[in-house]
Amino acid sequence: MMKFLISLIMLIPLCFWKKYWLIQFMFFILSFVYLGNISFSLIWSSISHGLGNDLLSFSLILLSFWICSLMILASEKLLKYKNYENLFLFVMVNLMISLYVAFSSMNLFLFYLFFEISLIPTLILIIGWGYQPERIEAGIYLLFYTLLVSLPMMVSIFYYYEKYFSLDFYFMNVDINNLFMSLCMNFVFFVKTPMFFVHLWLPKAHVEAPVSGSMILAGIMLKLGGYGMMRLFKLFLTIGMKVNFIFITISLVGGLFVSLLCLRQSDMKSLIAYSSVAHMGLVMGGILTLNSWGLWGALVMMLAHGLCSSGMFCLANISYERINSRSLYLNKGLMNLMPSLSLWWFLLSVSNMAAPPSLNLLGEIMLINSLVGYHWLLMIMLAGISFFSGAYSLFLYGFSQHGTFYSGIYSFSMGVFREYLLLFLHWFPLNVLILKGEVFSLWI
């Protein structure tokens, strides 16, 4: 594990050489080397200096490498016009280092520390390269929503260490039957996931962020919340059996409300951001059921959502770069202007609504099994979420691709090879990973 961390640290000097293609290439190489490095025969493998991975860590680190390399590929406009590209690459590499250590750390305090550190590069991305003046407000929302609930978690980590003398995930086999401590530990993950009621920072941050900021937020940062809950749920099994139904209900009812909100959005990025809240609500519900279907399904859904949502933001950005607007009223009839790109809109929209053979379908089937097994009444919310996810995905596709295109467009260009490669590298793993679905059962 240390050799990958050292490789990432050695990329920092390359940021100031301004060869962005080299860093992107290195991220791709590291992702493939990392893919061949796993040993599924061990529960924890490649253990070194407090770092190690099991299937959960491995999957999310691999997703981080993949999304970070695609972020550089998507930010061509920013890098082409010399918009502080060395600082941008420096932020990117630091973000990758913090995510790598957060996902691979085997110590709770180390995980917490890098969980918070990863917030700083994301904040710099939003404030430094966002589009509107409102990006400052979006950055403050992001910062304070997370920091407000992370302080109780830090205090509870210190309390846990004082009482049980270890913060290693190895030795976390106690059962803490304490509601207050459970809320202090987990609420930061509820905000990060995000749970309905504490989700308002997410659409604001997405709408103001550049394409790279949206990709990292949707692709990786939301997964930190799910990962944290999966790591700590075994500490709160007894109390979880008593109170988790409250948070499951909030997540699923919230997911249904947010799905209805998506049908009324006129901003493409806002619609995709709200759909993230609905999908991650399912993930959070699956984890809190505390059964193996839920945990397995949550992991699959997190990987699927990371690829699909990131690809959708790339599509929205491709249209934005040509029309200079994210409004659905102006981005219409694009099939007349970019027919090749219309295929990618279709493929990623149907993946977003969990059509076969996407990984979203596998994740959704598992989560529905888990949640209906928890209580049959949850079927009502699940049916609504599934139906409306189809409705808003078709709304986004139909409204943007069909009809008469906006008459105020005075210059337009077809998609370039880089953009099609970017979309293919999102869609291909999303629809091929389902062929190896049995791998995810190794973690349970």
C-alpha positions, 0 to 999 in steps of 0.5 A: 500500500505504501508504494502507491502512496509514495507514487502519488506523492512523487507526482506533486513535482510534475504539477509544476512542469505543466504536463497535465497529460503526464499526470492523467496518464500516471493516474490511469497506469496506477489504476491498472497496477492497483487493479492487479495488486489485490489478493481476494484470498485475504480479508485485509491485504497489502497491509503496511504502516497502518494502511491496508485494503479489503474489497470495500477499500479496494473498490473505492480507491480504484474508483478514486483513481479512475474518476481523478484521471477522468477529471483531468480529461474533462477539464481540457478547457481550463487547462487549454486556456492556462487558467492556473493549470499547475495549481489545478493539477497540484490540487488534484494530486493532493485530493487523490492522496487524501482520498487514498489514505482515507479509504485505505487507513486502518485507524479511525483517527487517520480516516477521520483526519483525511476525511476532513482534509479531502474537504480542502482541495474540493473547496479550492476547486469550487471557489477557484474554478467555479462559474458564478459569484455564488460559488463562495456561498456554495463553498461555505455551505459545503464547509460548514455543513460538514464541519458543524457535525464533524466536531462531535465525531472528533470528541466521540473518537477521543472518548472511544480511545480513552475507554477502549484504548484502540482506534484500529478497525481490527479491534472495533468489536465492542457494542456501544449501546448509547444513542448519543454516541451513535449520533455523534459518530454517524451524523457526519456520515449522514451529512456527507452521504447526504441524508434528506434534511441535511442535503441542501449543500449538495445541489448548491455545491454542484451547480456552482462547481466546475465540471471537475468539482462536480465529478469528484463530489458525485463520484467520490466525496459522497461515497466517503459517507457510505464508507464511514457508515459501513466501517462503524456500523458494527459498533452500534448494532444494538442501538441500530436495531432500535433507531435505524428505522427512523433514518431509513424512513427519512432517507426513503421518503426524502428520496421520493420527495427529491425525485419529484423535485427533479421533475421540476428542475430547469437546470441540468446540473441541478437535476443530476445533483438532486438525483444523486440525493435520491440514489444515495438515500437508497444506499444509506437505507441499505447500509442501515438495515444491517443485513448482508444484502444491504451492505453488498447492494450499497457497495455496488450502488456506490460504484455505479452511482460514482460512474453514472453521475460523473458521466452525466455531469460531463454530458451537461458540461459538454453542452454548457461549453457550447451553449454557455447555459445549463438551462433545459429551455436553451439546451433542447433539440441537441439531437439536430446539432450533435447526433452522435452525442445523443447516443451517449445522453441515452446510454447514461440516462438509461443507466441512471434509471437502472436499466440493464445491463448497468451496475445500477440495476444490480445495486437497486435489486439488492437494495430493494431486497434488503429494504423490503426484507426489513419492512414490507411498507418500505415497498411504497417508497421504493416503488415511487423512487424507481418509477420517478427515477425513470420519469426524470431520466426520460424527462432530461433526455427527451427535453434536451435531445428532442424538439426545435433547437434554440434559435439564439445559438450562433456558433456550434461545434460537434463533439471531439474525440476527447469527449467521446473517450471521456464518456466511453470510459464512464459508460464501459466499466458501468456496464461491464462490471455487472459481468463480475457481480459475484466478486462483491459477495467476497466482502460479506 
